[in-house]
Amino acid sequence: MSAGPVGAGGGAAAAPEIELACVDVLSTPYAAGPSVTLRMRAVEHTGVRLHALALRCQIRIEPLRRRYDDAEGARVTDLFGDRSRWGSSMHPLQLAFWSQVLPGFAGETTFDLEIPVSYDVEVAAHKYLSALADGEAPLLLLFSGQTFTVDGVGRLAVQPLPWQTEASARLPVAVWRAAMDEHYPGQAWLRVSRELYDRLAERRSAAGLGSWDTLLASLLEEP
């Protein structure tokens, strides 16, 4: 999954040409919360040594770039409407923002881009991921930032990454579920108002029920 090389135009000093690509996607072990890691590669094509590379990244899900079976299509209706409308309603979903300063390198280097994920279905991107049964979620990584180089007499040159610097990736649904199961095995989360939570807590305590699952199951069984 690679993007074409990018570079700035002319000037007193030629800009480095940076190519960014995602080479692997995996669940992040021992993270404080559920997260997945995009293993990235940065390649500099002109032969100049970078003193540092400051990167910012906007990560989007591009839902139009995959197929959906009937069950998945029904689960994403809240987000995009009926399947007949998807051509105009299925817009990219914002997943995360990320920034990092990479140390100096020549040629190429690898780095990890960590993305937090959750079961918060009030956030469109996480609601979308929870609706997928299998396969992959297509991602677009939009980069901005600056390159730092030092010339032969010790002068520092700072040049921006071109606006079209990007890379693509595909997040396997199995990796997303593994990240969630690392912290919440076999569980899902439901956000409710504080008032409703207090009422449910009183009902649970009064009934002597040991878990929220037991309480909700009993409510569903009521006529």
C-alpha positions, 0 to 999 in steps of 0.5 A: 500500500504505497503512495507516489513520491512527493516533493516541493518545487524549486528554490535555493535548496531542493526539498527532500522527496518523501514517500509514505506507505503502510506496510502492516496493521496490527492490534497494539499490545499492552496499550492503556486503551484499545488501539491499533497500530499502523506500521509505516515506512518513510522513504527519502528519494533524493539521497539527502539526510533528514535531520528530523521529520515532523508529521501530522496525520488525519486518518479517515475511513473511506466506506465507499471503497468496500462491499457490504453484505445485506446484514452489514448494509442494514447495520450502517443504515443509521449512518448512510441511509438506504443502499440506494442513497450510498453514492451521495450519502456515504462520505468519509468518516474521521477516525483519528488525528496523530502527530509525531516528530521522527528522528533523523534518517537517510534512505528510509525508516519505519515508525508506528502510528497508533490509533485509539479505537472504542465501542463509542457508537455515538462516534460515527467512525466507531459505529461504522467499525462495529457494524462490519462482520469481517473483511477490511475497512479502507483508510486514507492517511492525509499527511502534513508537516515539515522536513528538517535538513542541515547543509554542509555548512550547518545551516538548517533548512525547514520545508513543508510537506506538499499538501497531496502527501498521503497513503492508503491502508486497510484495517482488518476487522479482525484486528479491530476486534482483537484490539477491543477484546484485549480490553473488553472481551465479549463486551459492548458499551451503551451510552445512556444519560446520567438520569437513566443510569441512576434509575437503572442503578436503583432498579438493579439494587432494589432487585438484588441483581448482580450484573447489568446483563442480568438487569437488562435481560430481565427488562427485556423479558417484561411484558 
